[in-house]
Amino acid sequence: MNKYLEEVLKNTRQKNINESEYLQAVEEVLSSIEPVISEHPEFEKLSLLERMVEPERVIMFRVPWIDDNGRIVVNRGYRIQFSSLIGPYKGGLRFDPSVNLSIMKFLGFEQIFKNALTGLPIGGAKGGSDFNPKGKSDNEIMRFCQSFMTELYRHIGQDVDVPAGDIGVGAREIGYLFGQYKRIKNAYEGGVLTGKGLEYGGSLVRKEATGYGLIYFMREMLKENDNRTLEGKRVTISGAGNVAIYAAEKALQCGAKVYAMSDSNGCIYDEEGINLDTIKKIKEEQRGRIIEYQKYHPKSKYFEHEPGSESPIWKIKTDIALPCATQNELTLESAKHLVENGVVAVGEGANMPCTEEATNYLLKNGVLVAPAKAANAGGVATSAIEMSQNSMRYYMTFEEVDRKLDNIMVNIFNSCKQSANQYNLGNNYVAGANIAAFSKLAKAMVAQGIV
Ligand code: NDP
């Protein structure tokens, strides 16, 4: 590795010693931008990488709230305002007990690159809390969201920082957060949060955008490689949340067949093809567990997922694997199973779902990999379209937004392809995505001076 890169990596490791997810994300980017760094010795003089790996601002705060038994509970809130180089900070909020500083920083760091790839004017951020929404009543969720926003509101704004949803934060939570923001500010600033309900400033297609975008990217990647299509392909999708459900919906619309989906307790395999209406009923309406699928489709099989072990879903034979649940869910062991079973492509719907070893193994074995930064950027891109609509006070039709999303995903794929071609990296779109995003950010950083 180039000496400058090595030095930055060493210092980053020392400074963020216990932050394994953050270091993993930084290492992935730095290890793939070597050809660009070698071409631009001036970047070192400008300490460009040192600036890129240090968040502009890290906010950590107390979130006290009262549960249904009258007990005062204290959670920790975060907002990492990583980079405002190319637009207001932008990135989702995650409510999950696993949330910690390292996970927030990895997500914020990746978000900078992802947002740059969309071609839209949005910087990078991430936030959330170690609050666990599972099993909480609607009133508890509301009280938590109100308390969270009572601190967060002073750090955000439609031209400053625009949060959205992520794991554990969907339309219900965004509604409560928006209501509290509006109440404190005494102003309707629609563009301060995205993923809003359609009744009060949300955009059509936002709900579907990440999943649909993933499949649009996959379609382009398959087309580019031997003119393949999704038609008739076997697809397995981990997770059964927002990203997974709408990736499944679009995959089905493209003629693929989805055989398996999962949640953190286990996975469902249905030889007749997963019935997505049943999944939506269980997950979106009832907030239930995926095991309940068997009640409606007794011929399906359920495989339990032991915590901390390899997910059973990756042992199922498939052409296309779409990890859409969480980080590091697809390990080297899983990658080996997928390759043994003849997988053609892996599309990262979740953020950093493949471990570094898994990604390298897949690439070495000729599997096409659609990297998260590029392939799941449809969500944030549509959030930016939501912000534009809020500013214009004008709403687009479903078809208009969907067409824009599709175009953006085609452009993102082309940027990844062009960067990979430029540096003779074949169809390594993982490196292509990192290089394309980094090149854009580096130009913006040089232009803006020492900030
Ligand atoms: P949701 O909360 O809607 O869904 C997450 C799903 O993943 C749930 O079904 C959850 O199951 C499941 N899950 C969590 N951990 C595991 C695990 N270890 N094994 C199997 N399943 C698991 O979140 P989203 O769909 O919004 O987000 C999913 C991923 O996509 C995250 O990485 C997120 O950062 C990323 N992403 C989301 C975007 C969006 O627009 N929402 C945009 C870009 C990226 P359970 O209910 O059991 O917890």
Residues whose N, C-alpha, C, O or C-beta is under 5 A from the ligand:
A	BS01	NDP	G165 D166 I167 G168 T210 G239 A240 G241 N242 V243 A244 S262 D263 S264 N265 C324 A325 T326 Q327 G349 A350 N351 N376 G379
